[in-house]
Amino acid sequence: MSGAAKAMSDFIPVNEPVIGEREKALVMECLNTGWISSEGPFISQFEEAFSRRVGRKHGVACANGTAALDLAVAALGLGPGDEVILPTFTIISCAAAIVRAGATPVVVDADPNTWNMVPEQVAAAISPRTAAIMVVHIYGLPVDMDPILELAARQGLAVIEDAAELIGGTYKDKPCGSFGTISTFSFYPNKHITTGEGGMIATNDASLSERCKSLRNLCFQPKQRFLHHELGWNYRMTNLQAALGLGQLERLDHTVMKKREIGLLYKHLFAANQHIHSQVDSTDFALNIYWVFGLLLKQENLFACDLIDELAKAGIGTRPFFYPLHLQPVFRAKKFFQSAHCPVAERLSRQGFYIPSGLALTADKQKIVAAKVASITQHFAESTT
Ligand SMILES: *Cc1c(COP(=O)(O)O)cnc(C)c1O
């Protein structure tokens, strides 16, 4: 093996999923029967099993988590003149769905400890134009839902719950994804259930579910298929993906347990490190299910980007934290977020990154990762003081 090939084989990627025998058998069934498109029988089976698991009546499978957000925002009829409150510390997809619908995103900052949106700040951001709150659970810990649900009920607001990072997680013993008007999920390979690419919408409202199904399928009509009164998308999931998802769903409890094991070992390995703060393991209402394992540099003059480069050279894959929505050039150019003040999210994006935590990761590799992170951080801390 050449040096370069050896270096590649030693590389520890930020995520490596595990696909079990059950998933392989279900996918083979699709291939053997020829049911590969969205017409196949696993779609409705996956929708039913998944929505039951997250405590909802209806599930609508779709192409990915970003598509799920587009569908949820469109199905709720949000549009020009409507404001939607969401965290600034999240993925672009959340604000993109709002902006594409012609509505106005309004951001709130993150909690320095849990990195989630804070209910008091949501309350303070309400205006006469507020139409909905988009709750996004971050990195394995849920948002404190009760105050937000009360606020929404009092003000008559819709709640979209983006539970992409909390599949299998709970808030006060109730499943994440069961809260609010409509919830969305992603099945990207780093999520707790993967279908390669994929997403889901869940709701108890039958008419919202039907709206999502129509919008997912180009708004074809049952009677006159090619006559359109509305524009939808082709956001359908394939039967192959649903087969994979069904198999993964059967192992969700095990996945959550395994991800917690990974998280707890890292917590232990970083516990005594004076330069690094890791995301909290639990709050009053939930256990962290460690969608990723996030680290925050404590020293103000240490930057995640510097560590990320050095760790890559040392054969360790990482990702920076989210870049706050209120600083995104694409939204600044549209004059959104002009008065946003979110110092916590800005600090998270400068000083936070996450390290390998995929299901295929072994304890030995975690120890290698933790040792390299510690030594490189120590080196930077010494050279900057
Ligand atoms: C992953 C993720 C998405 C987007 O999902 P895709 O399937 O990658 O489009 C949306 N919201 C959150 C919070 C996510 O973590």
The ligand as an ORCA input file, in Angstrom:
! r2SCAN-3c Opt
* xyz 0 1
  C     -30.220     17.480      7.894
  C     -31.145     18.566      8.228
  C     -32.052     19.089      7.301
  C     -31.979     18.831      5.824
  O     -32.130     17.555      5.468
  P     -31.645     17.040      4.012
  O     -32.235     15.678      3.962
  O     -30.156     17.039      4.034
  O     -32.208     17.950      2.993
  C     -32.997     20.003      7.739
  N     -33.022     20.407      9.006
  C     -32.118     19.978      9.921
  C     -32.206     20.495     11.295
  C     -31.141     19.059      9.549
  O     -30.239     18.660     10.444
*
